[in-house]
Amino acid sequence: MRSPTHFILILFLVSLFGNVLFLQAQAKRKDIGKLVFERSCFDVIHYDIEVKIKPTEKFISGSNAIEFKMLEASTKIQLDYAKSMNLDSAEYLGKPIAFKRKGNIVLFDFPGGLLKNSSHNLLLYFSGKPLEAKLAPWDGGFVWRKDNNGYDWVGLACEGLGASAWLPCKDHWSDEAEGADITLIVPNDLTGVSNGKLIEEKLIDSAYKAFHWRVVNPINNYNISINVGHYINIKDTFSGVNVVPLSYYVLDYNKASAERHFLQVHGMLDAFEHFFGQYPFKDDSYKLVETPYWGMEHQSCIAYGNNYKNNVFGFDFIVIHESGHEWFGNSITASDAADMWLHESFTTYAEALYMEYRVDKTRAIEYLSEQKKKIVSKYPMQGPRGVFYHGRTDSDIYYKGTWMLHTMRNILNNDSLWFACLKEMNTVYFHKIVSTEEIVQYFNSKTSYNWDLFFNQYLYKSSIPELEIKQTVLKNGKIIYSMRLESDVKDLNIPLNIKLPNGQTINVVVSDKSVVLELDTRFDLYAFIEANYLLRIERE
């Protein structure tokens, strides 16, 4: 068995390399980052997508009927589509409409103007060879593979690129379609799987079949999923807050492995509903789909490619982590990729909570301690807005983020309130788009504690606060600790709620002013702080 350290090193190196590729890819698509008036003046209501996939040619073609509502009057709107793809034609009111392309931007001109609050439909036809991923899901695009029996096996992961890498759409996190219909036309010996529920399967001709999927909840563009393979469907049901249909689309020769391995889905859903409330997409079902890449949190259609392996803590990281995104990322969605910590920090923290629920808190702390080794702290977790930011070259929004939340829990020192906040957060922001500022204000309000300086330090600064500790051993067996906090943010203070073996709790607030604490030598203060707070300890 590999050691936890070895396992984590592999994940870190893969993540680091993948994020470098993310940076390279997003640098080509900065032109779709800004919310100019022509993008913000309208709201997407619905996508009706039909796409034909030709695996042998690595080619796609299809249409996207976009229903949208004007938020402000305008004569122009902007959509987005990769310049490497063909936007073959467009129709408005049943007639061709002209458009102009500049890089990845497509501008449509409506000479008569579009009135505020009016609704419209625009039909777009597209085709081309979409970008092929070098290392999905980090370096995004289509993945074209063959399975072990020689059947074509196709996947798509485009969070870093944006869905406009393959689909003409309004490609900004701040605007989610309220629903979508997705029809995949695939070779007739294969199955096409996308988000939501399967509405219809029909034969198109002697060579192709169509699979029509429907999403009835808001969905972010990058979550719209294309999966093609020689799949079988394993059906199950989860009875939690609601009855949720479960489907596992797996390669036919992996049926037995999947039936055994995916039994952990029930425990995962049980744990997450306990902490975060109801599964957010019951009307769209819950699916795991086997993919030719590691995994991705595609809403109600989670990509799974971890070869039916558990980690050293006894669970499948991809199943647990990517499913956690159904709450954080898919239901609660950041308004800009700059705020992506909202997705990854809470979801990574959910892994530790899963361990706490399924095993115990001690095991959860052990899991957190392994995650802590991957924190880099060279760059802020919060990125710049308006530039389609995917330029992070570390994994701090995962591991520094989960430790930031773990630290908040221990500062608050009230588990009932802390877990109530997490659950209510998923009610207040259910199927909503949020910003960092809104979430900070939410915790300020719900906990009656001002987190502004805390978030300013941990999100907007790169360094971890340093706790200087001087100790003096007394003859009576006690130790005097003198502690002082150094941080980038002026006036930051961190309450340490020190739980002693006898059940007593000592409360002390560390700041830039020295504070003195006396403890028994049998208590390891350093180990306690390391297990409960994200602070760098400087011993003197």
C-alpha positions as CSV (number, residue, x, y, z in Angstrom):
1,M,0.0,0.0,0.0
2,R,1.3,3.4,-0.9
3,S,1.9,5.8,2.0
4,P,-0.4,8.8,2.4
5,T,2.6,11.1,1.7
6,H,3.4,9.3,-1.5
7,F,-0.2,9.5,-2.6
8,I,-0.5,13.2,-1.9
9,L,2.8,14.0,-3.6
10,I,1.5,12.4,-6.8
11,L,-1.8,14.4,-6.6
12,F,0.1,17.6,-6.0
13,L,2.4,17.1,-9.0
14,V,-0.5,16.2,-11.2
15,S,-2.4,19.3,-10.0
16,L,0.6,21.6,-10.3
17,F,1.3,20.5,-13.9
18,G,-2.4,20.7,-14.8
19,N,-2.7,24.2,-13.4
20,V,0.3,25.3,-15.5
21,L,-1.5,24.1,-18.5
22,F,-4.6,25.9,-17.2
23,L,-2.6,29.1,-17.2
24,Q,-1.4,28.6,-20.7
25,A,-4.9,27.8,-22.1
26,Q,-6.7,30.7,-20.4
27,A,-4.1,33.2,-21.6
28,K,-5.6,32.6,-25.1
29,R,-9.2,33.4,-23.9
30,K,-8.9,36.6,-21.9
31,D,-11.1,38.4,-24.4
32,I,-14.2,36.6,-23.0
33,G,-13.5,37.5,-19.4
34,K,-14.9,41.0,-19.3
35,L,-18.6,41.7,-18.6
36,V,-19.0,44.5,-21.2
37,F,-22.5,45.9,-21.7
38,E,-23.2,43.7,-24.7
39,R,-22.8,40.6,-22.5
40,S,-24.5,41.9,-19.3
41,C,-27.5,43.4,-21.0
42,F,-29.2,40.0,-21.4
43,D,-29.9,36.9,-19.3
44,V,-29.8,33.4,-20.8
45,I,-33.0,31.5,-20.0
46,H,-32.5,28.2,-21.8
47,Y,-30.2,26.3,-24.2
48,D,-31.5,23.7,-26.6
49,I,-28.3,22.0,-27.8
50,E,-28.0,19.3,-30.5
51,V,-24.5,18.0,-31.2
52,K,-23.4,15.2,-33.5
53,I,-20.1,13.5,-32.4
54,K,-17.9,11.8,-35.0
55,P,-15.2,10.0,-32.9
56,T,-13.2,8.7,-35.9
57,E,-12.9,12.2,-37.3
58,K,-12.7,14.0,-33.9
59,F,-15.3,16.3,-35.3
60,I,-18.6,17.7,-34.0
61,S,-21.4,19.6,-35.6
62,G,-24.8,20.9,-34.3
63,S,-26.9,23.7,-33.2
64,N,-27.7,25.7,-30.1
65,A,-31.1,27.5,-29.8
66,I,-30.6,30.2,-27.1
67,E,-33.6,31.7,-25.3
68,F,-32.7,35.0,-23.6
69,K,-34.3,37.9,-21.9
70,M,-33.1,41.5,-22.2
71,L,-32.1,43.1,-18.9
72,E,-31.5,46.4,-20.7
73,A,-32.4,47.7,-24.1
74,S,-29.7,47.2,-26.7
75,T,-29.1,46.9,-30.4
76,K,-26.2,44.4,-29.9
77,I,-25.4,41.3,-27.8
78,Q,-22.2,39.4,-27.4
79,L,-21.8,35.6,-27.4
80,D,-18.6,33.7,-27.3
81,Y,-17.1,31.0,-29.5
82,A,-13.6,29.7,-29.9
83,K,-12.0,31.2,-33.1
84,S,-10.8,27.7,-34.0
85,M,-14.4,26.5,-34.4
86,N,-16.8,27.4,-37.2
87,L,-20.0,29.4,-36.6
88,D,-21.7,28.3,-39.7
89,S,-24.8,30.4,-39.6
90,A,-27.4,32.1,-37.3
91,E,-31.1,32.7,-37.4
92,Y,-33.4,35.1,-35.7
93,L,-37.2,35.1,-36.1
94,G,-36.7,32.4,-38.7
95,K,-34.4,34.4,-40.9
96,P,-30.6,34.6,-41.2
97,I,-28.9,37.2,-39.1
98,A,-25.4,38.6,-39.7
99,F,-22.7,38.5,-37.0
100,K,-19.1,39.7,-36.6
101,R,-16.3,37.7,-35.1
102,K,-13.3,39.1,-33.3
103,G,-11.1,36.4,-31.8
104,N,-13.4,34.4,-29.5
105,I,-16.1,37.1,-29.4
106,V,-19.2,37.0,-31.6
107,L,-21.3,40.2,-31.9
108,F,-24.9,40.1,-33.2
109,D,-26.5,43.3,-34.4
110,F,-30.3,43.8,-34.2
111,P,-31.0,47.0,-36.2
112,G,-34.5,47.4,-34.7
113,G,-33.2,47.1,-31.2
114,L,-34.2,44.7,-28.4
115,L,-36.4,46.2,-25.7
116,K,-35.8,45.8,-22.0
117,N,-37.7,42.8,-20.5
118,S,-38.3,41.4,-24.0
119,S,-37.6,37.7,-24.7
120,H,-35.9,36.3,-27.8
121,N,-34.6,33.2,-29.5
122,L,-31.4,32.9,-31.5
123,L,-30.5,29.7,-33.4
124,L,-26.8,29.0,-34.0
125,Y,-25.2,26.3,-36.2
126,F,-21.7,25.3,-35.5
127,S,-19.0,22.7,-36.5
128,G,-15.4,21.9,-36.3
129,K,-12.7,19.9,-34.6
130,P,-12.7,21.1,-31.0
131,L,-9.6,21.5,-29.0
132,E,-8.2,18.2,-27.8
133,A,-7.2,18.0,-24.2
134,K,-3.6,17.3,-23.3
135,L,-4.3,16.5,-19.7
136,A,-8.0,16.6,-18.8
137,P,-9.5,17.9,-16.7
138,W,-6.8,20.5,-16.0
139,D,-5.9,21.2,-19.6
140,G,-9.4,21.1,-21.0
141,G,-11.1,20.0,-24.2
142,F,-12.3,16.8,-25.8
143,V,-10.8,13.5,-24.9
144,W,-10.9,10.9,-27.8
145,R,-9.9,7.3,-26.7
146,K,-10.6,3.7,-27.3
147,D,-11.7,1.4,-24.5
148,N,-10.2,-2.0,-23.8
149,N,-12.5,-3.6,-26.4
150,G,-11.7,-1.1,-29.1
151,Y,-14.9,0.9,-28.9
152,D,-14.7,4.7,-29.2
153,W,-14.8,6.5,-25.8
154,V,-15.2,10.2,-25.7
155,G,-15.3,12.8,-22.9
156,L,-15.3,16.5,-22.4
157,A,-13.9,18.7,-19.6
158,C,-13.8,22.5,-20.2
159,E,-13.9,24.3,-16.9
160,G,-10.6,26.1,-17.5
161,L,-11.3,26.8,-21.2
162,G,-14.9,27.7,-20.9
163,A,-17.8,25.9,-22.8
164,S,-17.3,28.3,-25.7
165,A,-14.3,26.2,-26.7
166,W,-16.8,23.9,-28.3
167,L,-20.3,25.5,-28.0
168,P,-21.4,29.0,-29.0
169,C,-22.9,30.5,-25.8
170,K,-22.6,33.3,-23.3
171,D,-19.5,32.1,-21.5
172,H,-19.5,33.7,-18.2
173,W,-20.0,32.2,-14.7
174,S,-22.4,35.0,-13.7
175,D,-25.1,33.8,-16.1
176,E,-26.5,30.3,-15.9
177,A,-29.2,29.0,-18.1
178,E,-32.3,28.1,-16.1
179,G,-32.5,24.8,-17.8
180,A,-31.2,23.0,-20.9
181,D,-32.1,20.3,-23.4
182,I,-29.0,18.4,-24.7
183,T,-29.3,15.9,-27.6
184,L,-26.2,13.8,-28.3
185,I,-26.1,12.1,-31.7
186,V,-23.6,9.3,-31.6
187,P,-22.6,6.1,-33.5
188,N,-25.3,3.6,-33.0
189,D,-23.1,1.0,-31.2
190,L,-22.5,3.6,-28.4
191,T,-24.4,5.6,-25.8
192,G,-24.4,9.3,-25.4
193,V,-24.7,10.6,-21.8
194,S,-25.3,14.2,-20.7
195,N,-26.8,16.1,-17.8
196,G,-30.2,15.7,-16.3
197,K,-32.7,12.9,-17.1
198,L,-32.9,10.9,-20.3
199,I,-36.1,11.9,-22.2
200,E,-35.8,9.9,-25.4
201,E,-33.5,7.5,-27.2
202,K,-34.1,7.1,-30.9
203,L,-32.5,5.7,-34.0
204,I,-31.5,8.5,-36.5
205,D,-30.4,6.2,-39.4
206,S,-28.3,3.1,-39.9
207,A,-25.2,4.7,-38.4
208,Y,-26.4,7.1,-35.6
209,K,-28.6,7.2,-32.5
210,A,-29.9,10.3,-30.6
211,F,-30.0,10.6,-26.8
212,H,-32.1,13.5,-25.6
213,W,-31.3,14.7,-22.0
214,R,-33.2,17.4,-20.1
215,V,-31.9,19.6,-17.3
216,V,-34.6,21.4,-15.3
217,N,-32.3,23.3,-12.8
218,P,-29.9,26.2,-13.5
219,I,-26.6,24.9,-15.0
220,N,-23.3,26.6,-15.6
221,N,-22.0,26.3,-19.1
222,Y,-18.8,24.4,-18.2
223,N,-20.9,21.7,-16.5
224,I,-22.7,20.8,-19.8
225,S,-21.3,17.4,-20.4
226,I,-20.6,15.1,-23.4
227,N,-19.8,11.4,-22.7
228,V,-19.8,8.8,-25.4
229,G,-19.0,5.1,-24.8
230,H,-20.0,1.5,-24.9
231,Y,-21.9,2.0,-21.6
232,I,-24.3,0.0,-19.6
233,N,-26.5,1.7,-17.0
234,I,-26.6,0.5,-13.4
235,K,-29.6,1.9,-11.6
236,D,-30.1,2.6,-7.9
237,T,-32.1,4.8,-5.6
238,F,-31.0,7.0,-2.6
239,S,-33.7,7.7,0.0
240,G,-32.6,10.7,2.0
241,V,-34.3,14.1,2.4
242,N,-35.9,13.2,-1.0
243,V,-35.8,10.0,-3.1
244,V,-33.1,10.5,-5.7
245,P,-32.6,8.2,-8.7
246,L,-29.0,7.1,-9.1
247,S,-27.4,6.0,-12.4
248,Y,-23.9,4.7,-13.1
249,Y,-23.0,4.7,-16.8
250,V,-19.9,2.5,-16.9
251,L,-18.0,0.6,-19.6
252,D,-19.7,-2.8,-20.0
253,Y,-16.7,-4.8,-18.8
254,N,-16.5,-2.8,-15.5
255,K,-20.1,-3.6,-14.4
256,A,-19.1,-5.9,-11.5
257,S,-16.4,-3.5,-10.2
258,A,-18.8,-0.5,-10.4
259,E,-21.6,-2.3,-8.6
260,R,-19.3,-3.0,-5.6
261,H,-17.3,0.3,-5.7
262,F,-20.2,2.7,-6.0
263,L,-21.9,1.4,-2.9
264,Q,-20.1,4.2,-1.1
265,V,-22.3,6.7,-3.0
266,H,-25.1,6.1,-0.4
267,G,-22.7,6.9,2.5
268,M,-21.5,10.0,0.7
269,L,-24.9,11.4,0.0
270,D,-26.0,10.6,3.6
271,A,-23.0,12.5,5.0
272,F,-23.4,15.5,2.7
273,E,-27.1,15.8,3.3
274,H,-26.4,15.7,7.1
275,F,-24.0,18.6,6.8
276,F,-25.3,20.6,3.8
277,G,-28.9,19.7,3.4
278,Q,-30.8,18.1,0.5
279,Y,-29.1,16.9,-2.6
280,P,-29.6,20.0,-4.8
281,F,-30.5,18.3,-8.1
282,K,-33.1,15.6,-7.2
283,D,-35.2,16.5,-10.3
284,D,-32.2,15.9,-12.6
285,S,-31.0,12.8,-10.8
286,Y,-27.5,11.8,-9.7
287,K,-25.1,10.1,-12.2
288,L,-21.6,8.9,-12.3
289,V,-20.3,8.4,-15.8
290,E,-17.0,6.5,-16.5
291,T,-14.7,8.8,-18.5
292,P,-11.3,8.6,-20.1
293,Y,-9.9,11.2,-17.7
294,W,-9.7,11.4,-13.9
295,G,-12.9,13.3,-13.0
296,M,-15.0,16.4,-13.1
297,E,-18.0,17.8,-11.3
298,H,-20.4,18.0,-14.2
299,Q,-23.8,18.7,-12.7
300,S,-25.9,15.6,-12.2
301,C,-23.5,13.8,-14.5
302,I,-20.2,13.5,-12.6
303,A,-17.2,12.3,-14.6
304,Y,-15.5,9.4,-13.0
305,G,-12.1,8.0,-14.1
306,N,-10.3,6.7,-11.0
307,N,-10.3,3.0,-12.0
308,Y,-12.4,1.9,-9.0
309,K,-9.7,2.6,-6.4
310,N,-10.0,3.9,-2.8
311,N,-7.3,6.0,-1.2
312,V,-5.4,5.1,1.9
313,F,-8.3,6.6,4.0
314,G,-10.7,4.0,2.5
315,F,-12.8,6.1,0.1
316,D,-12.6,7.1,-3.6
317,F,-11.4,10.7,-3.8
318,I,-13.1,11.3,-7.1
319,V,-16.5,10.1,-6.0
320,I,-16.5,12.1,-2.8
321,H,-14.8,15.3,-4.0
322,E,-16.6,15.7,-7.3
323,S,-20.0,14.9,-5.7
324,G,-19.4,17.5,-3.1
325,H,-19.4,20.0,-5.9
326,E,-23.1,19.4,-6.4
327,W,-23.5,21.6,-3.3
328,F,-20.5,23.9,-3.7
329,G,-19.9,24.9,-7.3
330,N,-23.1,23.6,-9.0
331,S,-25.8,24.7,-6.6
332,I,-23.8,27.6,-5.0
333,T,-21.8,29.0,-7.9
334,A,-19.2,31.7,-7.9
335,S,-20.0,34.7,-10.1
336,D,-16.4,34.8,-11.5
337,A,-13.6,32.3,-11.8
338,A,-11.6,34.6,-9.5
339,D,-13.8,33.4,-6.7
340,M,-13.2,29.8,-7.4
341,W,-12.1,29.1,-3.8
342,L,-15.9,29.1,-3.0
343,H,-16.1,25.9,-5.1
344,E,-12.9,24.1,-4.1
345,S,-12.3,25.1,-0.5
346,F,-15.7,24.1,0.7
347,T,-15.7,20.9,-1.4
348,T,-12.2,19.9,-0.2
349,Y,-13.4,20.6,3.4
350,A,-16.4,18.4,2.7
351,E,-13.9,15.5,2.3
352,A,-12.8,15.9,5.9
353,L,-16.4,16.2,7.1
354,Y,-17.2,13.0,5.2
355,M,-14.4,11.3,7.2
356,E,-15.7,12.8,10.5
357,Y,-19.3,11.6,9.7
358,R,-18.3,8.1,8.5
359,V,-15.5,7.4,11.0
360,D,-14.8,10.0,13.6
361,K,-13.2,13.4,14.2
362,T,-9.8,12.0,15.0
363,R,-9.6,10.4,11.6
364,A,-10.8,13.7,10.0
365,I,-7.9,15.5,11.7
366,E,-5.5,12.9,10.3
367,Y,-7.0,13.5,6.8
368,L,-6.7,17.3,7.2
369,S,-3.1,16.9,8.4
370,E,-2.2,15.1,5.1
371,Q,-3.9,17.9,3.1
372,K,-1.9,20.5,5.0
373,K,1.4,19.2,3.6
374,K,0.3,20.4,0.1
375,I,-0.2,24.1,1.0
376,V,2.2,26.4,-0.9
377,S,1.2,29.9,0.2
378,K,2.9,31.8,-2.6
379,Y,-0.1,33.4,-4.2
380,P,-3.5,34.7,-2.9
381,M,-6.4,32.4,-3.2
382,Q,-8.6,35.2,-4.4
383,G,-8.0,36.1,-8.0
384,P,-8.6,39.2,-10.2
385,R,-12.1,39.5,-11.7
386,G,-13.1,40.2,-15.2
387,V,-10.2,38.4,-16.9
388,F,-11.5,34.8,-17.1
389,Y,-9.0,34.0,-14.4
390,H,-7.7,30.4,-14.3
391,G,-4.0,31.3,-13.7
392,R,-3.4,29.5,-10.4
393,T,-0.2,27.5,-10.5
394,D,-0.8,25.9,-7.1
395,S,-3.6,24.0,-5.3
396,D,-4.1,26.4,-2.4
397,I,-7.8,27.0,-3.2
398,Y,-8.2,23.3,-2.2
399,Y,-5.8,22.7,0.7
400,K,-5.2,26.2,2.2
401,G,-8.9,26.8,1.6
402,T,-10.0,23.7,3.6
403,W,-7.6,24.7,6.4
404,M,-9.0,28.2,6.4
405,L,-12.5,26.8,7.0
406,H,-11.2,24.3,9.6
407,T,-9.6,27.3,11.4
408,M,-12.9,29.2,11.3
409,R,-14.6,26.3,13.0
410,N,-12.1,26.3,15.8
411,I,-12.2,30.1,16.2
412,L,-15.9,30.0,16.4
413,N,-15.7,27.1,19.0
414,N,-19.4,26.3,18.6
415,D,-20.0,23.3,16.4
416,S,-23.8,23.6,16.5
417,L,-23.6,27.1,15.1
418,W,-20.9,26.2,12.6
419,F,-22.7,23.3,11.1
420,A,-26.0,25.3,11.1
421,C,-24.2,28.0,9.1
422,L,-23.0,25.4,6.5
423,K,-26.5,23.9,6.1
424,E,-28.3,27.3,6.0
425,M,-25.8,28.5,3.5
426,N,-27.0,25.8,1.1
427,T,-30.6,27.0,1.7
428,V,-30.0,30.8,1.4
429,Y,-27.9,30.4,-1.8
430,F,-29.6,27.3,-3.2
431,H,-29.1,27.4,-7.0
432,K,-27.7,30.9,-6.8
433,I,-24.7,32.8,-8.1
434,V,-22.6,34.4,-5.4
435,S,-19.4,36.5,-4.8
436,T,-16.7,36.3,-2.2
437,E,-18.1,39.4,-0.5
438,E,-21.5,37.9,-0.1
439,I,-20.2,34.8,1.6
440,V,-18.0,36.9,3.9
441,Q,-21.0,39.0,4.8
442,Y,-23.1,35.8,5.3
443,F,-20.7,34.4,7.9
444,N,-20.4,37.8,9.6
445,S,-24.2,38.0,10.0
446,K,-24.8,34.3,11.0
447,T,-22.0,34.0,13.5
448,S,-22.1,37.5,15.0
449,Y,-18.3,37.6,14.5
450,N,-16.5,39.9,12.1
451,W,-14.4,37.8,9.7
452,D,-13.3,40.7,7.5
453,L,-9.7,40.8,8.6
454,F,-9.5,37.0,8.7
455,F,-10.6,36.7,5.1
456,N,-8.5,39.6,4.0
457,Q,-5.5,37.7,5.3
458,Y,-6.3,34.2,4.2
459,L,-7.9,35.0,0.8
460,Y,-6.2,38.2,-0.4
461,K,-2.7,37.7,1.0
462,S,-0.4,34.9,0.1
463,S,1.3,34.2,3.4
464,I,0.1,32.3,6.4
465,P,0.1,34.3,9.7
466,E,3.1,33.4,11.9
467,L,2.7,32.7,15.6
468,E,5.9,33.4,17.5
469,I,6.1,31.4,20.7
470,K,8.6,31.7,23.4
471,Q,8.5,29.2,26.2
472,T,9.9,29.1,29.7
473,V,9.9,25.9,31.8
474,L,9.2,26.5,35.5
475,K,10.4,24.4,38.4
476,N,6.8,23.5,39.3
477,G,6.3,21.6,36.0
478,K,4.5,24.3,34.3
479,I,5.4,26.1,31.0
480,I,5.0,29.8,30.4
481,Y,4.2,30.5,26.7
482,S,4.6,34.0,25.4
483,M,2.8,34.3,22.0
484,R,2.7,37.1,19.4
485,L,1.1,37.0,15.9
486,E,2.7,38.5,12.8
487,S,0.5,38.9,9.8
488,D,0.1,41.0,6.6
489,V,-3.2,42.4,7.8
490,K,-3.0,45.1,10.4
491,D,-5.0,44.3,13.7
492,L,-5.7,40.7,12.8
493,N,-6.3,38.6,15.8
494,I,-6.9,34.8,16.2
495,P,-8.8,33.4,19.1
496,L,-7.2,30.1,20.3
497,N,-9.7,27.9,22.1
498,I,-7.4,25.4,23.7
499,K,-9.1,22.2,24.8
500,L,-7.2,20.5,27.7
501,P,-7.4,16.7,28.4
502,N,-9.4,17.4,31.5
503,G,-12.2,18.9,29.4
504,Q,-11.4,22.5,30.3
505,T,-11.1,25.1,27.6
506,I,-8.7,28.0,27.8
507,N,-9.5,31.0,25.6
508,V,-6.7,33.2,24.5
509,V,-6.5,35.8,21.7
510,V,-3.2,36.1,19.8
511,S,-2.5,39.4,18.0
512,D,0.5,41.6,17.3
513,K,0.7,42.2,21.1
514,S,2.3,39.6,23.2
515,V,0.1,37.4,25.4
516,V,1.2,35.0,28.1
517,L,-0.3,31.6,28.8
518,E,0.7,29.0,31.5
519,L,0.1,25.3,30.8
520,D,1.1,21.9,32.2
521,T,4.1,20.3,30.5
522,R,2.0,17.2,29.7
523,F,-0.1,19.3,27.3
524,D,1.5,19.7,23.8
525,L,0.4,23.2,22.8
526,Y,2.3,23.0,19.5
527,A,0.5,19.8,18.4
528,F,-2.9,21.3,19.4
529,I,-2.4,24.4,17.3
530,E,-1.1,22.4,14.4
531,A,-4.2,20.2,14.4
532,N,-6.7,23.0,14.7
533,Y,-5.4,26.3,13.2
534,L,-3.7,27.4,10.0
535,L,-0.7,29.2,11.6
536,R,3.0,29.0,11.0
537,I,4.6,28.4,14.4
538,E,8.0,30.1,15.0
539,R,9.5,28.6,18.2
540,E,12.1,30.5,20.2
